[in-house]
């Protein structure tokens, strides 16, 4: 095999590897969330999508003008949420919950990255409770 063919083969393999590793890291960007802030949002669960790679939780939240606002929260994958103790039995439509989250940088979207949750006085989180609980406010 010629040196040119070997170089092309190595370059092709290298580009393939780079493209495979770049996609997952781009997917897991948290740039849309303000990770320096935490908010606390309390409302009634209207939808839960248990899916991979991220689950989605929607709450109806009382707004400042008395109207109900819909808030969306992106969570970790369903297996990670279940490992943190958050199961479909705990997080179901109709339950009243308080979610602690990193807010979206675009506040008009009313979306946030899920960090922790309180249901019926019990706290569940993807991190340590002492680092999360009680921080932030709506």
N, C-alpha and C positions, 0 to 999 in steps of 0.2 A: 504494500500500500504506500502511496506517495505521501510525502510530508504535507502537501497541500490538502489531501483528502483527510489525513489525521487531524489537521488543524480545523477543518470544517466540521468534522465529527465532534471534536472537543468543544468547539464554539457552540454548536447546536445543542449539545447536552447541557452546557453551562446556561445558555439562554432558557432552555426548558426548565431547569431547576429554579432559576431566578423568577421566572413567571409563575411557577407553582407556589413559591414561598411568598411572593408579593401579594397575591390575591387574599390569602387569609389575614395578613397583617392589615391590609387596607379595609377589609371587612370589619375588623375589630377596632377601628378608630373610634375614639370617644370625643372627637373634636366638636361634635354638635352639642355636647353637654358641658355646662360650667361645673367642672369637678371640684372647684374651690368653694362651692356653695351647696348647702342642703336645704330642701324645703320639706315641709310636712303638709300633706294634703289628706283630708278626711272626706270620705264619701261612700256611696253604695256601689258595689261591683255590678256592672252591667254586661261585661263580656270578659272572658278569659280564653286566650288561645294558647293551649299547651302545645308548643311546637319547638322544633330545633332549627336554627341555632339559638333563637331567642324567643321567649314567650312574650305575650302582649296582654296587658291588663287595662281595662277601661273602667273609669269610675264616673258616676254622676256626682258632682260637687256643687254645693250651694255657692253661688257667685255673690259678689258684693252688692249687686243690684237686685238680689232676690231671685234671679233666674238661675236655673240649673245649667252648669257648664260641664262639658265632657272633657275629661282629662285622660290621656293615654300614657302608659308607663311601659318601657321596654325592660324586660328582665333577662336574666341569664337563661340558658337552655333549661328545658323542663327537668332533665336529670339533676342539674345543679340545684334547682329550686327545691325539688323533692328532698335532696340530701340536706338542705338547710331546714327541713321540717315543713315546708310549704307544699301541701298536697292538694289535690282536687277537692278533698273533703273540707279543708281549711279555707281555701280560696274559691268560693263559688258565687255565682250570680245571686244577688240579693243580700249578701253579707255586707255589713258596715265595717270598713277597715280604715286604718290610717297608714299611709305610705310615706316613707322617708325616701327622698330621691335627689339626684343631681338634676337641676332644672335645665331645660333646653336653652341654648343661647338665644334662640328666637322665641321669646315668650309668647308670641301670638299663636304658636303651634300647640301650646298647652301639652307638650310631651316632656317626659323626664325619664332619666335612667334610674330604675329601681335599686335601692340599697337595702332597705329594711321595711318591715310591716308589723303593725300591731292589730291583732284580731282578738276580741273578747278579753282584753287585758294581757294577752300573751304576746311577746315580741319575737319576731323571726327575722333573721338577717343573713346576708351574704358575707358580712364582715363581723367584727367584734361589736357587741352591743355597747360597750363603754365608749367606743369611737363614734357611734352613730346616734344612739338614743338621746333625745332631748336637744339635739342640734337642729338648727334651722327653724323656720316658722313660715307659715303661709301668709 
